[in-house]
């Protein structure tokens, strides 16, 4: 009789682990289906190490230098990397080279935040329920700062399934599943109605897209995932054209870059979902995980595949020069013991 698998059991190519070692970085993924933020790091012997942390429906993730922002079911929490906390960490002293401690939590209510971005000392978030881009502030659940011009009012009806956001200087690039203005209209022809928009001009850059996700700027170039076709594309926003960089026969969502590599999340479509049932059969065959594409060739060069626990991945981010990160979840009382001030830190005793 075979032994049951441990949670989050995965297989990975030798090239996946060696690449993390070579690039001296860790990977962060969110899986709302499993309720986890997972750090994936290089380990001794060309192995990898995983650190899953529990959150309520984790979605959009933004990492900017020493800050990390995470959108969950009804809140956004901003974390700061406090590496001095590692020295006296009770569970594994000196075992980590980064410790993200929660600093501020904004209680948004259930507005279905998707992509988020730490931008000029404030938080931008794709507010999917209300079809707008919002700032997150202490004063209210959200403050709308932009909506597509085809959306007539900001009310809690997911009309076009606004989801993706890329920020480049003063330009915002936003994805949605259609240009509908009625509740749930995006579901009707999901494989053919997606759009990429430029927020500042209200221009439609690309249309008739297949489930667009994860717009990203890397080295001044705009990239995007077409989840319904399994395509990584590079967009020319001026000519309103795109080039297919790589085709992956899977449902892809979540995208991050480093050097000349793209790290792409793969989700296993839900069999019970009427939306996912419209996807071509190859998209249903691959386990959830991560693939790495060489941007110079478009070839898949490395992969990680989950055998259990993880079926759907939303966001993928990279932590350069960090090879053993930790995060203190507000879901557990441990974070209440951490004290930081003036570049020094202390861990309070639970008895205090």
Secondary structure, DSSP 8 states (H G I E B T S, - for coil): ------TT-EEE-HHHHHHHHHHTEEEEEEETTTTEEEEEEEEGGGEEEEEEEE-SS---EEEETTEEEEE-SSEEEEEEE-GGGGTT-SSSTT--SEEEEEEEEEE--S--EEEEEEETTEEEEEETTTTEEEEE-SSSS-EEEE--TT----SS--SS---EEEEETTEEEEEES----STTGGGTTTTT-EEEEETTTTEEEEEEESSEEEEEEETTEEEEEETTTTEEEEEETTTTEEEEEEE-SSEEEEEEEETTEEEEEEE---TT-TTGGGS-GGGGTS-SEEEEEETTT--EEEEEEESSS------EEEEET-SSEEE--TTSGGGGGEEEETTEEEE--TT-
